[in-house]
């Protein structure tokens, strides 16, 4: 399964490797890097130039278009202002001739002469009732419009006024009403005169098609109250602007005039210019999409980019050729350095006038001369070292910085045999399993930290026979650089055996082979530490022999020694394999029982007591018997030393002797 998966993935891996090779190819040589760097520099300069050109062009385009929009906005606002003022003047002249609001007054004073300015002319009395109209028979006469805002305004302020746009009740068309007050011959206000303007048909809003705003530019007219009465493609004649209008338009509705960057209702950036039509309280907006304004700039930048790319294509071969010529000497240098490394050349000889390259050649020649001298010195030193190590009667070896053996002298070869291991893995395989982990960890630590190594461990020969080795190594450094180790090896098998024998004799009783007092106390101290750290229970049995003195006095010391040996054998047969038996001296014996509860120890002690009591020795024509008074104790939580548990066991043994001998006493609960 794994092989199939690898085969399936192989084409993909090869494809990725091929792609990465193509990407890295230009950077594989100094020439390629310089060419790529030159091209990248050219592109960077072009990008910087284009960026600055774009910003400067954008500022210029925006300023130019703002001037254009300013001109168009002022032209439109002035035109509409003149048109509104003209209508007001005509209404005021007509109002001067009508002193009394009455039916027929408009026909009498030739109101039809203003047919080109208004769709209709209406006369209102003081109650806001229509008393006369022209054209007649439309149906407005007699209707009262006191609820209209324009009626309330005229009665309150009695000044010329352009009403808010509204839908006519009679004609159901979108209208605005231009109003002037009426006064009688004595100057008393007695009503007002109005001229109706149809928003959809009036020439006030139909003269914007000839403006030079391009395909996307357009004009809007809005009232200061927030109603749009003209916009291209506006479906409804009167549109109430939403609450979320742009801050620029909001300023314009509050009376601001000027140019700015704004956004259309669709969120597209656009340049705008706003002007006020004060007589009508309207705002004219001239809008130009920023994309349209910047279109010539973008086209120009594209042309410049094309020219820059063409220039790069022309410059690229020249750059490549110039770099190739400049680096030709480096190619010769690389070839001669390779020959120098292969031993086919001993000095660099490149004819060049390039000062920097000449300096490099001189430095390399000087370094090569020093290197050749160092190699000769090193070869001599190595020969001297190998000769010294080979002549040494002690086993010696040398390793590299990774611990691989690079040299073994004859003495070590003779000690370890012909199959001497050369690397760490095979060395560890030959180390005794009980010592292997410690030796391997210490050896790796010495290599990683470049320190000395000193260990004594058991080593296995080809026949798996173990013998003890004493190995010492020292780190070797050249110019403070770690290059490996040198080590010595001694066979210390006889020494270890002698040491083990001495150690055994120091802790064992020569008569019985049991632990002596020293061995007993050492094992007990180790178990006390385990008890204090892990609360591992340990029971202690102490006893001495009853009636042993008559045996020793009457039968002699040889018979006494025979009895002691018999008791020792009984001890070894009764206790567990994990327990230790000891003879403290004379006829005093002890047993240490790791991991054993006191109750279990009492059972073993009773079996031991019975076995001792049942045994006897035939000598000198009579039967000799002894018994044991046994005390049992165990570690208590408050124990600080082993003397505390020994004292408790000794006290229990004394109580057993006092109560009649051949008995057991124990501290079950302390």
HELIX and SHEET records of a PDB file:
HELIX    1   1 UNK A    2  UNK A   25  1                                  24    
HELIX    2   2 UNK A   30  UNK A   97  1                                  68    
HELIX    3   3 UNK A  105  UNK A  108  1                                   4    
HELIX    4   4 UNK A  111  UNK A  114  5                                   4    
HELIX    5   5 UNK A  149  UNK A  157  1                                   9    
HELIX    6   6 UNK A  203  UNK A  205  5                                   3    
HELIX    7   7 UNK A  247  UNK A  253  1                                   7    
HELIX    8   8 UNK A  290  UNK A  342  1                                  53    
HELIX    9   9 UNK A  355  UNK A  391  1                                  37    
HELIX   10  10 UNK A  410  UNK A  416  1                                   7    
HELIX   11  11 UNK A  424  UNK A  430  1                                   7    
HELIX   12  12 UNK A  433  UNK A  449  1                                  17    
HELIX   13  13 UNK A  493  UNK A  507  1                                  15    
HELIX   14  14 UNK A  517  UNK A  534  1                                  18    
HELIX   15  15 UNK A  548  UNK A  555  1                                   8    
HELIX   16  16 UNK A  557  UNK A  574  1                                  18    
HELIX   17  17 UNK A  598  UNK A  614  1                                  17    
HELIX   18  18 UNK A  642  UNK A  658  1                                  17    
SHEET    1   A 5 UNK A 130  UNK A 134  0                                        
SHEET    2   A 5 UNK A 120  UNK A 124 -1                                        
SHEET    3   A 5 UNK A 189  UNK A 198 -1                                        
SHEET    4   A 5 UNK A 174  UNK A 183 -1                                        
SHEET    5   A 5 UNK A 161  UNK A 162 -1                                        
SHEET    1   B 5 UNK A 130  UNK A 134  0                                        
SHEET    2   B 5 UNK A 120  UNK A 124 -1                                        
SHEET    3   B 5 UNK A 189  UNK A 198 -1                                        
SHEET    4   B 5 UNK A 174  UNK A 183 -1                                        
SHEET    5   B 5 UNK A 166  UNK A 167 -1                                        
SHEET    1   C 6 UNK A 239  UNK A 240  0                                        
SHEET    2   C 6 UNK A 227  UNK A 231 -1                                        
SHEET    3   C 6 UNK A 218  UNK A 223 -1                                        
SHEET    4   C 6 UNK A 282  UNK A 289 -1                                        
SHEET    5   C 6 UNK A 269  UNK A 277 -1                                        
SHEET    6   C 6 UNK A 258  UNK A 263 -1                                        
SHEET    1   D 5 UNK A 405  UNK A 408  0                                        
SHEET    2   D 5 UNK A 395  UNK A 400 -1                                        
SHEET    3   D 5 UNK A 481  UNK A 491 -1                                        
SHEET    4   D 5 UNK A 466  UNK A 478 -1                                        
SHEET    5   D 5 UNK A 453  UNK A 460 -1                                        
SHEET    1   E 5 UNK A 580  UNK A 585  0                                        
SHEET    2   E 5 UNK A 588  UNK A 594 -1                                        
SHEET    3   E 5 UNK A 538  UNK A 546 -1                                        
SHEET    4   E 5 UNK A 627  UNK A 634 -1                                        
SHEET    5   E 5 UNK A 664  UNK A 666  1                                        
SHEET    1   F 2 UNK A 617  UNK A 619  0                                        
SHEET    2   F 2 UNK A 622  UNK A 624 -1                                        
END                                                                             
